[in-house]
């Protein structure tokens, strides 16, 4: 146990100093910590790979890194996995394959997160539901309302499970999760350039696991087309993995940092994306490899900050052009907000907020768009609908002390897209959202609050940010 330790998240945009930090070695030690600090506010953290205020703890913080066990069990013809809440996704994937030749039913782009943090914020990949959707058991350490003593509750069904699948840690400390795995599988992928959004979306019929990129300043689309396959691993798979690692995970990011931090020229960045970057992309070369290698990337090797907004499929064709107009306006091109867009913003009372924003931010990284199928949860970003969502991700590699322009853009993006397209900002990314917006965007918010009240009536497992945006204490009178 340590006291008054300054904690930084991955992006260095959230810094906090809990009064007490506890690193339990076991579930019993978690209960001991709850017993010792009864009556205080307690938050659990994973790997802090989040840009929102969700992990902030100003009182008692539990670091769950040692609750990282992975146990598999054959049940009939399926394999069930029980995973410690502090286990990093990359360890989960390695252990599942080593122990039983299986993998997770949904894999996100990054594997650094702890699984409890990943499900608690709705982490997702592309072409499937979020990881939260597949969780069938959640074990939570909380307090017994009758005795006020720490207990462990196992949640397996009903509204409680739908809440626990994505709870932002506001029901208690997630000790472990249980889910059905699936056999390890292979994925075929290739890159292809598209000039229209319709073209890249149409490719989903053949490559349902695809994600695609909107390239800034050329405004072309590159489809990262993926599909499951029974074909054997390609002979060039190892060489292809090295190509992806050197070109995208390393090379692209080094070039972005060079252009952004050392050259500092907007013109050079635009020239790179319009003329040089397309030369580095090998197109239409189909390669097959195991799912883990194909579906994950390593852009976490370089510190950055990110906002991601979810829009329904039916709104995507409106949202993408709007994002382009907004980016060009923030870059200083005052003519790029079209009259129809101005009228929509004016009607919504948002036009005036754009006035001081021209020229304050120039975007410098490809915009990633991923499809997420509807989740059976209460408040994950893809919850409560029969319509697919698309997550639009905006990333900045500006230094932590040079992000004022990005923060302004992100706040305007979240505000305008939530108003115009009912977009939901990702809980685990930079999340400038208020209670009124959350109330409007999440139809099952009241049900979620009721479950949280049942499990944590005194709000011991919340923080101030959760109080402000989703807390049961905020129920309208």
TORGULUM-609651 format. One line per field, with one value per residue (C-alpha): residue in one letter; x, y, z. Coordinates in Angstrom, 2 decimals. Each point is the difference from the previous one (the first is absolute). Layout:
r <- A,...
x <- X,...
y <- Y,...
z <- Z,...
This chain:
r <- X,X,X,X,X,X,X,X,X,X,X,X,X,X,X,X,X,X,X,X,X,X,X,X,X,X,X,X,X,X,X,X,X,X,X,X,X,X,X,X,X,X,X,X,X,X,X,X,X,X,X,X,X,X,X,X,X,X,X,X,X,X,X,X,X,X,X,X,X,X,X,X,X,X,X,X,X,X,X,X,X,X,X,X,X,X,X,X,X,X,X,X,X,X,X,X,X,X,X,X,X,X,X,X,X,X,X,X,X,X,X,X,X,X,X,X,X,X,X,X,X,X,X,X,X,X,X,X,X,X,X,X,X,X,X,X,X,X,X,X,X,X,X,X,X,X,X,X,X,X,X,X,X,X,X,X,X,X,X,X,X,X,X,X,X,X,X,X,X,X,X,X,X,X,X,X,X,X,X,X,X,X,X,X,X,X,X,X,X,X,X,X,X,X,X,X,X,X,X,X,X,X,X,X,X,X,X,X,X,X,X,X,X,X,X,X,X,X,X,X,X,X,X,X,X,X,X,X,X,X,X,X,X,X,X,X,X,X,X,X,X,X,X,X,X,X,X,X,X,X,X,X,X,X,X,X,X,X,X,X,X,X,X,X,X,X,X,X,X,X,X,X,X,X,X,X,X,X,X,X,X,X,X,X,X,X,X,X,X,X,X,X,X,X,X,X,X,X,X,X,X,X,X,X,X,X,X,X,X,X,X,X,X,X,X,X,X,X,X,X,X,X,X,X,X,X,X,X,X,X,X,X,X,X,X,X,X,X,X,X,X,X,X,X,X,X,X,X,X,X,X,X,X,X,X,X,X,X,X,X,X,X,X,X,X,X,X,X,X,X,X,X,X,X,X,X,X,X,X,X,X,X,X,X,X,X,X,X,X,X,X,X,X,X,X,X,X,X,X,X,X,X,X,X,X,X,X,X,X,X,X,X,X,X,X,X,X,X,X,X,X,X,X,X,X,X,X,X,X,X,X,X,X,X,X,X,X,X,X,X,X,X,X,X,X,X,X,X,X,X,X,X,X,X,X,X,X,X,X,X,X,X,X,X,X,X,X,X,X,X,X,X,X,X,X,X,X
x <- 0.00,1.28,-1.39,-0.36,1.51,-0.46,-1.63,0.12,-2.11,1.52,-0.82,1.27,-3.21,-1.37,2.12,-1.23,1.38,-1.91,0.44,0.54,1.16,-0.51,1.36,-1.79,1.55,-3.27,-3.76,0.22,2.33,-2.55,-2.60,2.48,0.54,-3.76,-0.34,2.84,-1.21,-3.75,-1.77,2.57,-0.12,1.74,0.90,1.72,2.37,1.34,2.81,-1.22,-0.25,-2.93,-0.24,-3.21,-0.47,-1.40,3.09,0.57,0.29,0.61,-0.54,0.76,1.31,0.28,2.53,-1.20,3.04,0.57,-3.53,1.10,-0.82,-1.46,-1.81,-1.67,-2.56,-1.47,-3.78,-1.48,1.38,0.82,2.75,-0.88,2.60,0.21,2.33,1.33,-1.13,3.56,1.19,1.21,-1.69,3.32,0.54,-3.59,0.48,3.32,-1.30,-3.22,1.93,2.65,-2.45,-2.79,0.64,-2.79,-0.35,-2.35,-3.20,0.85,3.46,0.66,2.72,2.18,0.86,1.58,-3.21,-0.98,-3.13,-2.07,0.80,-0.63,-3.51,-0.82,0.48,-1.33,3.27,-0.64,1.54,-1.59,-2.79,-1.16,-1.64,2.15,1.76,-2.55,-2.79,1.57,0.48,-2.30,1.31,1.38,1.27,-0.02,1.30,-2.39,-1.71,-2.95,-2.76,-1.22,3.32,2.18,2.66,1.94,-1.39,0.47,-3.02,-0.21,-2.17,-1.20,-3.30,-2.63,0.37,2.88,2.07,-0.90,1.16,3.15,1.15,0.77,-0.23,2.93,0.91,-3.00,-1.46,3.09,3.44,-0.03,1.97,-0.51,-2.10,-1.20,-0.82,-0.22,3.06,0.20,2.58,3.02,-0.60,1.74,-0.71,0.69,0.67,0.99,0.04,-1.96,-0.47,-3.52,-1.14,-3.45,-1.47,-2.64,2.71,1.86,-3.24,-1.18,3.16,-1.30,-2.11,3.19,2.27,-2.20,2.94,1.40,0.87,0.75,1.93,-0.86,3.30,0.25,0.57,-0.45,-3.36,0.34,-1.07,2.21,-1.81,1.82,-2.08,-0.20,-1.99,0.21,1.38,0.83,3.02,3.42,2.36,1.67,3.63,0.63,-1.85,3.17,1.38,-3.38,-0.04,3.43,-1.25,-3.02,2.10,2.72,-2.32,-3.05,0.83,3.42,0.59,-3.29,0.20,3.60,-0.94,-2.97,2.23,2.62,-2.56,-1.89,2.65,3.19,-0.94,-3.29,-1.25,-3.66,0.92,2.54,-2.56,-2.52,2.61,0.90,-3.58,-0.84,3.11,2.33,-2.07,-1.90,3.35,0.54,-3.25,0.14,-3.45,-1.96,2.62,-2.03,1.73,-1.31,1.17,-1.45,-2.65,2.06,2.73,-2.40,-2.48,2.40,2.41,2.63,-0.71,0.20,3.79,-0.21,-1.85,-3.10,-3.50,-3.23,-3.69,-2.40,-3.65,-2.55,-2.67,-2.67,0.40,-2.93,1.83,3.51,-0.45,-0.84,2.58,3.13,-0.37,-0.78,3.22,1.95,-1.58,0.75,3.64,0.53,-1.66,2.18,3.01,-0.94,-2.04,-3.01,-1.88,-0.08,-3.12,-2.73,-3.16,-2.20,2.33,-0.04,-3.76,-0.16,2.44,-1.90,-3.28,1.62,1.46,3.57,1.22,1.42,2.22,1.96,0.94,3.16,1.19,1.34,3.71,0.40,0.64,1.48,-0.60,2.95,-1.06,-2.23,-3.57,-0.89,-3.61,-1.15,-3.38,-1.39,-3.05,-2.75,0.91,-2.22,0.98,-1.60,2.53,2.75,0.27,-1.54,-2.79,-3.77,-0.56,-0.39,2.14,3.75,2.20,3.13,2.72,1.84,3.37,1.98,3.56,2.58,3.70,0.57,2.04,-2.09,0.69,-0.92,-3.48,-2.19,-1.06,-0.84,-2.05,-1.96,-0.65,-1.00,-2.45,-1.64,-0.03,-1.71,-2.49,-0.98,-0.11,-2.00,-2.52,-0.19,0.53,-0.60,3.67,1.25,3.58,2.02,0.07,3.66,1.27,0.05,-3.63,-1.24,-3.65,-2.54,-2.84,-2.78,1.59,0.52,-3.60,-1.20,2.33,-0.46,-3.62,0.90,1.92,-2.70,0.09,3.78,-0.25,-2.42,2.38,2.88,-2.10,-0.73,3.69,1.51,-2.68,2.53,2.02,3.25,1.25,-0.69,2.12,-0.99,-0.12,-2.41,-2.08,-0.21,-0.93,-1.75,-0.32,-3.18,0.00,-0.81,-3.42,-2.40,-2.52
y <- 0.00,3.46,3.42,3.14,-1.45,2.07,-2.10,0.70,-1.63,-1.19,3.22,2.26,2.03,-1.34,0.39,-0.71,-0.63,-2.54,0.15,-3.76,-2.49,-3.71,-2.74,-3.16,-3.37,-1.91,0.35,-0.37,3.01,1.97,-0.79,0.98,3.35,0.58,-0.92,2.28,2.97,-0.38,3.32,1.44,0.28,-2.91,-0.30,-2.88,0.53,-2.29,1.15,3.63,-0.25,2.41,3.69,0.74,0.86,-3.48,-1.34,3.09,-0.78,2.73,-2.12,-3.77,-1.63,-3.73,-1.15,-3.43,-1.02,-3.16,-1.31,-1.29,-3.70,-1.72,-3.29,-2.05,-2.76,-2.38,0.03,-2.33,0.97,3.59,1.61,2.32,2.50,1.75,2.98,2.14,3.62,1.35,-2.29,1.83,-0.96,-1.04,-2.50,-1.22,-0.71,-1.77,-2.15,-0.98,-1.21,-1.76,-1.78,-0.94,1.31,2.53,3.78,2.82,0.40,3.67,1.57,3.73,1.87,0.38,-2.76,2.04,0.44,-2.15,-1.96,1.64,3.44,-1.16,-1.26,2.85,2.55,-1.98,-0.84,-1.34,-1.19,0.16,-2.08,-1.56,1.05,1.60,-2.29,1.00,-1.68,-3.47,0.07,-2.52,0.21,2.86,-0.41,3.26,0.95,2.39,0.56,-1.88,2.55,-1.73,-0.56,2.59,-2.72,-0.71,-2.85,-1.54,-0.13,-2.12,1.46,-2.30,1.32,2.70,3.78,-0.44,-1.82,2.51,2.76,-1.79,-0.68,3.71,1.79,2.44,-1.69,1.52,-3.27,-1.16,-1.50,-2.43,-3.00,-2.28,-0.53,-3.19,-0.58,-2.60,-0.04,-1.05,-2.13,1.88,1.01,1.62,3.28,1.05,3.69,2.42,3.74,1.75,3.67,1.42,3.38,-0.10,-1.04,-2.09,-2.06,-0.86,-0.79,-2.28,-2.08,-1.11,-2.65,-1.88,1.18,0.46,0.45,2.97,3.40,2.95,3.24,3.48,1.55,3.68,2.59,-2.46,-1.10,-3.39,-3.22,-3.01,-3.21,-2.37,-2.91,-3.07,-3.22,-3.35,-2.80,-3.70,0.52,-0.88,2.65,1.78,-0.71,3.75,0.58,0.59,2.42,1.73,0.39,1.65,2.28,1.08,0.52,2.03,1.96,0.72,-0.70,1.68,1.86,1.90,1.13,1.14,2.01,1.54,1.00,1.41,2.11,1.08,0.58,0.82,1.36,1.49,0.73,-0.52,0.08,-2.80,-2.16,0.52,-0.79,-3.21,-1.27,1.07,-1.25,-2.15,-2.13,-1.75,-1.30,-1.99,-1.98,-3.43,-0.45,-3.08,-2.40,-2.57,-1.47,-2.57,-0.18,-0.81,2.34,1.52,1.17,1.39,1.80,1.85,2.87,1.77,3.69,0.03,0.00,3.80,2.16,1.65,1.14,-1.07,0.76,-2.47,0.61,-2.68,0.66,-2.34,-1.47,2.11,3.21,-0.86,1.49,3.34,-0.20,-0.66,3.07,2.07,-1.16,0.95,3.47,0.46,-1.03,2.34,2.87,-0.55,0.00,3.53,-0.48,2.18,-0.96,-3.71,0.00,-0.26,2.04,-3.05,-0.88,3.59,-0.03,-3.23,1.39,3.28,-1.81,-2.02,3.15,-1.17,2.25,2.69,-2.49,-0.53,3.64,0.02,-3.41,0.72,-0.72,-1.39,-3.64,-1.80,-3.71,-2.29,-3.66,-2.40,-0.20,-3.60,-1.17,-3.34,-1.72,-1.28,-2.25,0.71,-0.89,-1.65,2.54,3.02,2.77,-1.17,2.28,-2.65,-0.92,0.02,-0.18,-2.46,2.19,-0.24,2.85,1.47,1.31,3.00,0.44,3.27,-0.30,2.68,-0.50,3.52,0.26,0.08,3.73,0.80,-1.50,3.07,-0.09,-3.69,0.42,2.83,-2.07,-3.05,1.99,1.53,-3.40,-1.68,2.82,0.39,-3.68,-0.96,2.71,-0.54,-3.78,-1.36,-0.95,-1.59,0.75,-3.03,-0.34,-0.99,2.68,3.75,0.48,3.60,-0.79,1.37,-1.59,1.42,-1.47,-3.39,0.00,0.60,-2.48,-3.03,-1.19,-2.55,2.45,0.01,-3.81,0.13,2.49,-2.24,-2.97,2.15,1.19,-3.62,-0.97,3.24,2.12,2.36,0.60,-1.29,-1.36,3.12,3.09,3.62,-0.40,-2.93,1.98,2.81,-1.97,-3.25,-0.31,-1.42,3.13,1.93,-1.55,2.71,0.99
z <- 0.00,-0.89,0.66,-2.12,-3.16,-3.16,-2.72,-3.75,-2.69,-3.28,-1.83,2.81,-0.18,3.30,3.13,3.51,3.45,2.07,3.74,0.18,-2.64,0.64,-2.26,1.18,-0.76,0.27,0.22,3.77,0.11,-2.04,2.66,2.71,-1.71,-0.22,3.65,1.08,-2.05,0.52,-0.34,-2.42,-3.78,-1.72,-3.67,-1.75,-2.93,-2.68,-2.30,-0.26,-3.78,0.02,-0.79,1.90,3.66,0.72,1.84,2.16,3.70,2.54,3.12,-0.02,-3.18,-0.60,-2.60,-1.15,-2.05,2.08,-0.59,-3.37,-0.05,-3.08,0.54,-2.72,0.44,-2.55,0.25,-2.54,-3.39,1.06,2.05,2.85,1.26,3.36,-0.15,2.83,-0.20,-0.10,-2.80,-3.09,-3.27,-1.55,2.83,-0.33,-3.71,0.54,2.85,-1.75,-3.01,2.09,2.28,-2.39,-3.52,0.37,-0.06,0.96,-2.04,-0.62,-0.11,0.17,-1.81,3.11,2.49,2.80,2.03,2.94,-0.79,2.78,-1.38,-3.55,0.69,2.40,-2.77,-2.98,-1.78,-3.51,-3.21,-3.44,-1.50,3.28,3.25,2.67,2.46,2.66,-1.97,0.40,3.78,1.71,3.55,2.06,3.54,1.94,3.44,1.68,3.36,1.43,0.52,3.19,1.79,-1.72,-0.33,-3.21,-2.06,-3.43,-2.28,-3.12,-2.75,-2.78,-1.36,-0.21,0.11,2.46,-2.62,-2.70,2.35,1.19,-3.56,-0.35,3.33,0.14,3.29,1.75,1.32,1.89,-0.60,-2.96,1.27,-3.00,-3.08,-1.64,-3.65,-2.74,-2.20,-3.61,-1.85,-1.29,-3.62,-2.93,-1.73,-3.57,-0.57,-2.71,-0.59,-2.72,-0.83,-0.38,-1.21,1.64,3.31,-1.78,-1.66,3.20,1.88,-2.81,0.45,3.42,-1.72,-0.91,2.84,3.09,2.42,-1.89,1.37,-2.20,0.11,-1.16,-1.03,0.97,-2.72,-2.85,1.46,-1.65,1.71,0.55,0.82,2.33,-1.27,2.23,0.13,1.75,-2.12,0.13,-2.24,1.44,1.27,-2.91,-0.75,0.02,3.28,2.04,-2.58,-0.12,3.80,-0.17,-2.79,2.08,3.11,-1.73,-2.29,2.17,3.63,-0.19,-3.28,-0.25,3.61,-0.28,-3.10,1.81,2.92,-2.39,-1.86,3.09,2.65,-1.87,-3.41,1.18,-3.52,-0.86,-3.65,0.40,1.82,-2.80,-2.67,1.82,0.11,-3.54,-1.77,2.13,2.33,-2.86,-1.28,3.21,-0.16,-1.63,-1.56,-0.94,1.39,1.93,3.03,2.52,3.61,3.42,1.31,2.83,-2.38,-2.58,2.27,2.30,-0.55,2.09,-0.32,3.81,-0.45,-0.31,2.51,-1.41,0.87,-1.63,-0.26,-1.60,-0.80,-0.90,-2.60,-1.33,-3.46,-1.24,1.05,-1.22,-3.49,1.66,2.76,-2.09,-2.26,3.11,1.68,-3.13,-0.06,3.67,-0.37,-2.95,1.86,3.06,-2.34,-1.05,-3.17,0.84,-3.17,0.78,2.17,-2.62,0.18,0.76,2.88,1.25,-0.05,1.99,2.55,0.14,0.59,2.80,1.56,-0.67,-2.80,2.27,1.81,-3.26,-0.44,2.17,-1.22,-3.49,-0.18,3.53,-0.97,-3.01,-0.14,-0.71,0.30,-1.97,1.29,0.81,-0.43,1.45,-0.05,3.31,0.15,2.57,3.61,2.59,2.67,1.65,-0.67,-2.34,-3.03,-2.28,2.42,-0.39,-3.69,-2.85,-2.24,-0.43,1.18,-1.51,2.27,-1.45,1.66,0.05,1.35,0.78,0.65,1.29,3.18,3.20,0.48,-3.62,-0.23,0.44,-3.65,0.13,3.18,-1.60,-3.11,2.06,2.10,-3.08,-1.77,2.96,0.46,-3.65,-0.98,3.08,-0.86,-3.75,-0.26,3.54,0.15,3.20,1.12,1.09,3.82,-0.06,-2.37,0.58,0.92,0.25,0.70,2.48,1.96,-2.19,-3.14,1.64,1.19,-3.57,-1.70,2.27,0.30,2.71,2.18,2.68,0.19,0.27,2.86,1.84,-0.23,1.23,2.93,0.87,-0.01,1.29,1.72,1.57,-3.16,1.47,-3.33,-2.07,-0.55,-0.58,-3.78,0.20,2.50,-2.52,-3.12,0.93,3.77,1.55,2.10,-3.17,-0.55,-1.11,2.64
